[in-house]
């Protein structure tokens, strides 16, 4: 993905590879500088395979995080959704 490659190149210009702790902050700062239209343009430039990969990773991470929640909170949330 060209966008990810560009971010990685910028990151490596400012940090060395051993500074992975700052990667998330670096990514967040780039995203905060982008407006809604900029982000949509990035998505429009992706192939279907890249979109599937991105969405799949996001869903996988989100679901893993949800499953790792204490059981009572997860079950309460599921019950709340059934009521609506």
N, C-alpha and C positions, 0 to 999 in steps of 0.2 A: 504494500500500500504506500503510495507516494507520500501522503500526508505523514504517516508514521516515520518513513525514512527521513523526511525533512526535519521532523522534530528530533529524531535521534542525532542527526548531523549537527543541529544547533546545540543540543545537549552536550555532545562530546567536545564541541568547541569551547564550552565554558567549564565543564567538569571532567574529571577523569572517570574511567569505567568503575573504579572502586567506590564511588560516591553514590551508590544506588539509593541512599536515603533521601537524597534531594530530587530524585527523578519525579516522584509524585507531585511535589511542590512545583517543579519546573513545568510539568504538563498542565497542572491546574492554572498556573499563571498565564500560559498560552491560551487556554480555553477561555479564561476570563476576559482576555483582550478581544476575543471574537464576538461578533454579534450573531443574532439568529440567522441572518442571511449568509454570513461567512460559514457557519456550521452546515447549513443546508447545501452550500456549494461543495463542501468536502464530501458530503454523502452522495451528491449527484455525480461526483467524479469516480465513485467506486463501482467496481463490477458487481454483478449479482453474487458471485462467489465471495467477494470481500464483504459485502453487506451481510450475507448469511453468516460468515465467520464472526463478524463484529457482533451481530445480534445474538448469535449462539453463545459467544463468550459472556456477553452481558447477562443473558438469561441464566446461564449455568452458574455464574458467580452469585447472582441475585437469589437463585433457588437454594444454593448451598448455604448462603447466609441465613436465609429464612429457616432452613432445616436445622441449623445450628442454634437457633433461638431456644430458650427454655421451652419445654413441651407445653406448659400451661399457656404461655403467651401465643404460641403458634396455634394451638387448638382454639383459644379465645378468638383469634383473628379469623380463623376458618368459620367458626360459628357465627360471627358477626356478618361475614360475607353471605352466609346462607340465608340470614334474615332479610337482607336487602334484596 
